[in-house]
Amino acid sequence: MKMFFYVHEKFLCQYSKEKQKHSFFCERTNRKQSIITNFKSENFKNKENELTKEKKNYNQVKSKKRVADHGEVFTNEREVNAMLDLVKHETERIESRFLEPACGNGNFLAEVLRRKLNVVEQRYSKSQFDWERYAVIAVSSIYGVEILEDNAQECRERLYSIFNERYTALFNAHCKDECRRSIRFLLNRNILWGDALDFTNPETKEPIVFSEWSAVNSTMMKRRDYMFKFLVEKTHQLSLFNDEGNAAAIDEPVKDYPLIHFLKLSESQI
């Protein structure tokens, strides 16, 4: 199955040095995707409690200073849902990859994760092992870059909380710490503090490196690391991974890791 990241055509002009928060990457497969420009709203079932708990995270502005210094304005819930509805089939495909290049504290990514976990729960809630495996795959498919370090950390914690609340509600005392550690590890690798315009960490200036996670069989996962800058500069459509799970005719990974059990990801090298 081919997997693509598509970048909004206006990303380079909209996502200025002030880091406007309204552009996002959406990966889709096997069909040509239209650029998201229209909005429609809809209420979603089974989310009222989660959305109530997270209401404070949907505030569009944290402070006037942050707006002045960084152009920090978060996308509100209505627009998040409307935009994701236009690719609803992808948001409900567990392995479909999403990358937000200005993820803030995670308004888009949190909703993507909720939708993916809804599908995981519908299909696999009768088997803890299967639920854990597909929840790990769902989290591994979500990526974000954020120029403000506190936002990046807040996004990681927010996504972890969404996972952990579902996990605890379903399996309670049977929950595994190693599964929680795998999720933590994935979020630390996939939600990165960085500048999506110059492809580096704002402090260290080291290049942004993303990990591709691929499920190999019923228990194992494969990790390959790729430089974000190279992927953007070498392909107009950001075609990251081909049918075999390799970089699509652009380069070799900067690092290739041995297979590892999905519950042992935290034991992988950083």
C-alpha positions, 0 to 999 in steps of 0.5 A, a space after each residue: 500500500 502506498 503511503 504519501 504525505 501531502 503538503 498544503 500548496 500554500 504552506 510555504 507562504 502561510 507558515 511564515 516565521 511567525 508560525 501560523 497554525 492553520 496549515 497541516 500535512 495530510 497523508 492519504 493513499 491510492 486516490 488524488 486528494 484535493 487541497 483542503 479549503 472548505 469547511 463544514 461542521 458536525 457533531 461527533 458521537 462518543 466524544 463529549 466527555 473527552 472534549 469537555 476535559 480538553 476544552 481549555 486546550 481549544 482556546 485559540 490564544 494563550 497570550 497576546 505576547 505569544 501572538 505578537 512574538 510567534 503568531 500563535 493562534 490555534 485552530 478551534 474545534 469546529 474548523 479542526 473537525 470540518 477539515 478532518 471530515 474532508 479526509 474522514 476515511 483517512 482519519 479512520 484508517 488506523 495506519 494512515 499517517 498524519 504530520 502537522 508542521 505547526 502542531 501547537 499543543 495538538 488540536 489536529 493531532 488529538 482529534 486524529 488520535 481520537 478517531 483512530 482509537 475509536 476504530 481500534 476500540 470498535 474492532 479490537 476491544 475484546 482482545 487486549 493484545 490486539 487493542 494494544 498492538 493497533 493502538 501502538 500502530 495508531 500512535 506511531 502514525 501521528 507526527 508533529 513539529 512545533 517551534 515552541 518547546 512548551 507546546 511540543 511537550 504539552 502536545 505529547 502529554 495531551 496525546 498520551 492522556 487520550 491514549 491512557 484514558 481509553 486504555 485504562 477504561 477498557 482494561 483497568 488493572 490489566 494495563 501493561 506498563 510496557 505498553 504505556 512506555 512504548 506509547 511514551 517513546 513513540 510520542 517522544 520520537 514523533 512529536 518534535 520541537 523544531 522549526 518546519 521552515 529550516 528543518 532544525 531544532 531551534 536551540 541545537 540547530 540539529 536537523 529534524 529526523 523523523 522515524 518511520 514505523 512499520 508493523 511487520 507481523 503480529 508482534 514486531 515493528 520496524 523503525 527507519 529514520 529519515 531527515 525531514 529536510 531531505 524529504 521535503 527538498 527531494 519531492 514536491 508531494 512529499 512521497 515518503 515511503 513506497 510499497 515496501 516501506 522504503 523511502 520512495 526513490 529519494 534516499 536511504 534512511 539515515 539509520 535503520 533499526 532491527 525489528 523490535 516487539 511493539 511492547 518493547 519500543 522504549 528499549 530501542 535506541 533513541 
